[in-house]
Amino acid sequence: MDKRKGTGVTIFLLCIVTFFVYAYLLMLSEWSPIVLQLSILIFAGGFLSVIAWIGYVMATTKPSSATISSED
């Protein structure tokens, strides 16, 4: 098996194992409320980071000459 296939299989298996660990923590452990809160916090933080990055890029990018001429 070449390195690329090995990496792919490793990622695949890690995702499956991570899903089952997450499902266990969310459904069967006493840590369920904390796991749920952290999941929502991470999702919201990731989503808002993408929106902030888009805003940053829009604010700091210089307009191209096509944009300037179309505003006239």
MARVOGU-584279 format. One record per atom (N, C-alpha, C, O): z negated, x negated, y; residue in one letter; atom name; residue number from 1. Coordinates in Angstrom, 1 decimal, padded with zeros to 4 digits. Atoms other than C-alpha are relative to their C-alpha. Layout:
BEGIN
up	east	north	residuo	atomo	num
Z	X	Y	A	CA	NUM;
...
END
This chain:
BEGIN
up	east	north	residuo	atomo	num
000.0	-000.9	-001.2	M	N	1;
000.0	000.0	000.0	M	CA	1;
000.0	-000.9	001.2	M	C	1;
-000.8	-001.8	001.3	M	O	1;
000.0	000.9	-001.2	D	N	2;
000.9	-001.5	003.4	D	CA	2;
-001.1	000.4	000.9	D	C	2;
-001.8	001.4	000.7	D	O	2;
001.2	-000.2	-000.9	K	N	3;
-001.5	-001.7	006.3	K	CA	3;
000.1	001.3	000.7	K	C	3;
-001.0	002.0	000.9	K	O	3;
-000.1	-001.3	-000.7	R	N	4;
-000.1	001.4	008.1	R	CA	4;
-000.4	001.2	-000.9	R	C	4;
-001.1	002.0	-000.4	R	O	4;
000.4	-001.1	001.0	K	N	5;
-000.5	003.6	005.0	K	CA	5;
-001.5	000.0	-000.2	K	C	5;
-002.1	001.0	-000.3	K	O	5;
001.4	000.1	000.2	G	N	6;
-004.0	002.3	004.4	G	CA	6;
-000.8	000.5	001.2	G	C	6;
-001.8	001.2	001.1	G	O	6;
000.7	-000.5	-001.2	T	N	7;
-005.0	003.0	008.0	T	CA	7;
000.1	001.5	000.1	T	C	7;
-000.8	002.2	000.5	T	O	7;
-000.2	-001.5	000.0	G	N	8;
-003.5	006.5	007.7	G	CA	8;
-000.9	000.7	-000.9	G	C	8;
-001.5	001.7	-000.6	G	O	8;
000.9	-000.6	001.1	V	N	9;
-005.4	007.3	004.5	V	CA	9;
-001.5	-000.1	000.5	V	C	9;
-002.3	000.8	000.3	V	O	9;
001.3	000.1	-000.5	T	N	10;
-008.6	005.9	006.1	T	CA	10;
-000.3	001.0	001.1	T	C	10;
-001.4	001.6	001.1	T	O	10;
000.2	-001.0	-001.1	I	N	11;
-008.2	008.1	009.2	I	CA	11;
-000.1	001.4	-000.6	I	C	11;
-001.0	002.1	-000.2	I	O	11;
000.0	-001.3	000.7	F	N	12;
-007.5	011.1	007.0	F	CA	12;
-001.3	000.3	-000.7	F	C	12;
-001.9	001.3	-000.5	F	O	12;
001.2	-000.2	000.8	L	N	13;
-010.5	010.6	004.8	L	CA	13;
-001.2	000.1	001.0	L	C	13;
-002.2	000.8	000.8	L	O	13;
001.1	-000.1	-001.0	L	N	14;
-012.8	009.9	007.8	L	CA	14;
-000.1	001.3	000.7	L	C	14;
-001.2	001.8	001.0	L	O	14;
000.0	-001.3	-000.6	C	N	15;
-011.7	013.1	009.4	C	CA	15;
-000.6	001.1	-000.9	C	C	15;
-001.4	001.9	-000.4	C	O	15;
000.5	-000.9	001.0	I	N	16;
-012.5	015.1	006.3	I	CA	16;
-001.5	-000.1	-000.1	I	C	16;
-002.2	000.8	-000.1	I	O	16;
001.4	000.2	000.1	V	N	17;
-015.9	013.5	005.9	V	CA	17;
-000.7	000.4	001.2	V	C	17;
-001.8	001.0	001.2	V	O	17;
000.6	-000.3	-001.3	T	N	18;
-016.7	013.9	009.6	T	CA	18;
-000.1	001.6	000.1	T	C	18;
-001.1	002.1	000.6	T	O	18;
000.0	-001.4	000.0	F	N	19;
-015.8	017.6	009.3	F	CA	19;
-001.2	000.6	-000.8	F	C	19;
-001.9	001.4	-000.3	F	O	19;
001.1	-000.5	000.9	F	N	20;
-018.2	018.2	006.4	F	CA	20;
-001.4	-000.4	000.6	F	C	20;
-002.3	000.4	000.5	F	O	20;
001.3	000.4	-000.6	V	N	21;
-021.0	016.2	008.2	V	CA	21;
-000.3	000.9	001.2	V	C	21;
-001.4	001.4	001.3	V	O	21;
000.1	-000.9	-001.1	Y	N	22;
-020.4	018.3	011.3	Y	CA	22;
-000.4	001.4	-000.4	Y	C	22;
-001.3	002.0	000.1	Y	O	22;
000.3	-001.3	000.5	A	N	23;
-020.4	021.5	009.4	A	CA	23;
-001.4	000.1	-000.6	A	C	23;
-002.1	001.1	-000.3	A	O	23;
001.4	000.0	000.5	Y	N	24;
-023.6	020.6	007.6	Y	CA	24;
-001.0	000.0	001.2	Y	C	24;
-001.9	000.8	001.2	Y	O	24;
000.9	000.0	-001.1	L	N	25;
-025.3	019.7	010.9	L	CA	25;
000.0	001.3	000.8	L	C	25;
-001.0	001.7	001.3	L	O	25;
-000.1	-001.2	-000.7	L	N	26;
-024.0	022.9	012.5	L	CA	26;
-000.6	001.2	-000.7	L	C	26;
-001.2	002.1	-000.1	L	O	26;
000.4	-001.2	000.8	M	N	27;
-024.8	025.4	009.7	M	CA	27;
-001.3	-000.1	-000.7	M	C	27;
-002.0	000.8	-000.9	M	O	27;
001.1	000.1	000.9	L	N	28;
-027.5	024.0	007.5	L	CA	28;
-001.2	-000.8	000.4	L	C	28;
-002.2	-000.8	-000.3	L	O	28;
001.1	000.8	-000.4	S	N	29;
-029.7	021.7	009.4	S	CA	29;
-000.8	000.6	001.2	S	C	29;
-000.4	001.5	001.8	S	O	29;
000.8	-000.5	-001.1	E	N	30;
-032.5	022.2	011.9	E	CA	30;
000.5	-000.5	001.3	E	C	30;
000.0	-000.1	002.4	E	O	30;
-000.6	000.5	-001.2	W	N	31;
-030.4	020.3	014.4	W	CA	31;
001.1	000.8	000.6	W	C	31;
001.8	000.4	001.5	W	O	31;
-001.1	-000.8	-000.3	S	N	32;
-028.0	023.1	014.7	S	CA	32;
000.1	000.4	001.5	S	C	32;
001.2	000.2	002.1	S	O	32;
-000.1	-000.3	-001.4	P	N	33;
-028.8	024.2	018.3	P	CA	33;
000.4	-001.2	000.9	P	C	33;
001.3	-001.1	001.8	P	O	33;
-000.3	001.2	-000.8	I	N	34;
-028.6	020.6	019.6	I	CA	34;
001.5	-000.4	-000.3	I	C	34;
002.2	-000.8	000.6	I	O	34;
-001.4	000.4	000.4	V	N	35;
-025.3	019.9	017.7	V	CA	35;
001.0	000.9	000.7	V	C	35;
002.0	000.5	001.2	V	O	35;
-000.9	-001.0	-000.7	L	N	36;
-023.8	023.1	019.2	L	CA	36;
000.1	-000.3	001.5	L	C	36;
001.1	-000.3	002.1	L	O	36;
000.0	000.3	-001.4	Q	N	37;
-024.9	022.2	022.7	Q	CA	37;
000.7	-001.3	000.3	Q	C	37;
001.5	-001.3	001.3	Q	O	37;
-000.7	001.3	-000.2	L	N	38;
-023.6	018.6	022.4	L	CA	38;
001.5	000.2	-000.2	L	C	38;
002.3	-000.4	000.6	L	O	38;
-001.4	-000.3	000.3	S	N	39;
-020.3	019.9	021.0	S	CA	39;
000.6	000.6	001.3	S	C	39;
001.7	000.2	001.7	S	O	39;
-000.5	-000.7	-001.2	I	N	40;
-019.8	022.2	024.0	I	CA	40;
000.0	-000.9	001.2	I	C	40;
001.0	-000.9	002.0	I	O	40;
000.1	001.0	-001.1	L	N	41;
-020.9	019.5	026.4	L	CA	41;
001.1	-001.0	000.0	L	C	41;
001.7	-001.3	001.0	L	O	41;
-001.0	001.0	000.2	I	N	42;
-018.5	017.0	025.0	I	CA	42;
001.4	000.6	000.2	I	C	42;
002.3	000.0	000.9	I	O	42;
-001.3	-000.7	-000.2	F	N	43;
-015.6	019.5	025.0	F	CA	43;
000.2	000.3	001.5	F	C	43;
001.3	000.0	002.0	F	O	43;
-000.1	-000.3	-001.4	A	N	44;
-016.3	020.6	028.6	A	CA	44;
000.2	-001.3	000.8	A	C	44;
001.0	-001.4	001.7	A	O	44;
-000.1	001.3	-000.7	G	N	45;
-016.7	016.9	029.7	G	CA	45;
001.4	-000.6	-000.2	G	C	45;
002.0	-001.1	000.8	G	O	45;
-001.3	000.4	000.2	G	N	46;
-013.4	016.0	028.1	G	CA	46;
001.0	000.7	000.7	G	C	46;
002.0	000.2	001.3	G	O	46;
-001.0	-000.8	-000.7	F	N	47;
-011.5	018.9	029.5	F	CA	47;
-000.1	-000.3	001.5	F	C	47;
001.0	-000.4	002.2	F	O	47;
000.1	000.3	-001.4	L	N	48;
-012.9	018.3	033.0	L	CA	48;
000.4	-001.4	000.4	L	C	48;
000.9	-001.6	001.5	L	O	48;
-000.5	001.3	-000.2	S	N	49;
-012.1	014.6	032.7	S	CA	49;
001.5	-000.1	000.2	S	C	49;
002.0	-000.8	001.0	S	O	49;
-001.5	-000.1	-000.1	V	N	50;
-008.5	015.4	032.1	V	CA	50;
000.4	000.6	001.3	V	C	50;
001.4	000.1	001.9	V	O	50;
-000.3	-000.6	-001.3	I	N	51;
-008.4	017.7	035.1	I	CA	51;
-000.3	-001.0	001.2	I	C	51;
000.5	-001.0	002.1	I	O	51;
000.3	000.9	-001.1	A	N	52;
-010.1	015.1	037.3	A	CA	52;
001.0	-001.2	000.0	A	C	52;
001.4	-001.6	001.1	A	O	52;
-001.1	001.1	000.0	W	N	53;
-007.6	012.4	036.1	W	CA	53;
001.3	000.5	000.6	W	C	53;
001.9	-000.3	001.3	W	O	53;
-001.2	-000.6	-000.6	I	N	54;
-004.7	014.7	037.0	I	CA	54;
-000.2	000.0	001.5	I	C	54;
000.7	-000.3	002.3	I	O	54;
000.3	000.0	-001.5	G	N	55;
-006.3	015.2	040.5	G	CA	55;
000.0	-001.3	000.6	G	C	55;
000.6	-001.5	001.7	G	O	55;
000.1	001.4	-000.5	Y	N	56;
-006.9	011.5	040.9	Y	CA	56;
001.5	-000.5	000.1	Y	C	56;
001.8	-001.1	001.2	Y	O	56;
-001.4	000.5	000.0	V	N	57;
-003.3	010.7	040.0	V	CA	57;
000.8	000.7	001.1	V	C	57;
001.6	000.0	001.8	V	O	57;
-000.7	-000.7	-001.1	M	N	58;
-002.0	013.4	042.4	M	CA	58;
-000.4	-000.5	001.3	M	C	58;
000.5	-000.6	002.3	M	O	58;
000.5	000.4	-001.3	A	N	59;
-004.2	012.1	045.2	A	CA	59;
000.4	-001.4	000.3	A	C	59;
000.6	-001.8	001.5	A	O	59;
-000.2	001.4	-000.3	T	N	60;
-003.4	008.4	044.8	T	CA	60;
001.5	-000.4	-000.2	T	C	60;
001.8	-001.5	000.2	T	O	60;
-001.4	000.3	000.2	T	N	61;
000.3	008.5	043.9	T	CA	61;
000.8	000.2	001.3	T	C	61;
000.7	001.2	002.0	T	O	61;
-000.9	-000.2	-001.2	K	N	62;
002.7	007.8	046.8	K	CA	62;
001.2	000.9	-000.3	K	C	62;
001.7	000.8	-001.4	K	O	62;
-001.2	-000.9	000.2	P	N	63;
005.4	010.4	047.2	P	CA	63;
001.3	-000.8	-000.1	P	C	63;
001.5	-001.8	000.6	P	O	63;
-001.2	000.7	000.2	S	N	64;
008.8	009.3	046.1	S	CA	64;
001.0	000.4	001.2	S	C	64;
000.7	001.4	001.9	S	O	64;
-001.0	-000.3	-001.1	S	N	65;
011.8	009.3	048.5	S	CA	65;
000.6	001.4	-000.2	S	C	65;
001.0	002.1	000.8	S	O	65;
-000.6	-001.4	000.3	A	N	66;
013.2	012.5	046.8	A	CA	66;
-000.9	001.0	000.5	A	C	66;
-000.5	002.1	001.0	A	O	66;
001.0	-001.0	-000.5	T	N	67;
010.0	014.3	047.6	T	CA	67;
-000.1	000.1	001.5	T	C	67;
-000.2	001.2	002.1	T	O	67;
000.0	000.1	-001.5	I	N	68;
010.0	013.2	051.2	I	CA	68;
001.2	000.7	000.6	I	C	68;
001.1	001.5	001.5	I	O	68;
-001.2	-000.6	-000.6	S	N	69;
013.6	014.2	051.8	S	CA	69;
000.1	001.5	-000.3	S	C	69;
000.7	002.3	000.5	S	O	69;
-000.1	-001.4	000.3	S	N	70;
013.2	017.6	050.1	S	CA	70;
-000.9	000.9	000.9	S	C	70;
-000.7	002.1	001.1	S	O	70;
000.9	-000.7	-000.9	E	N	71;
010.4	018.5	052.6	E	CA	71;
000.6	000.3	001.3	E	C	71;
000.1	001.1	002.1	E	O	71;
-000.6	-000.1	-001.3	D	N	72;
012.7	018.2	055.6	D	CA	72;
000.8	001.4	000.1	D	C	72;
001.4	001.6	001.1	D	O	72;
END
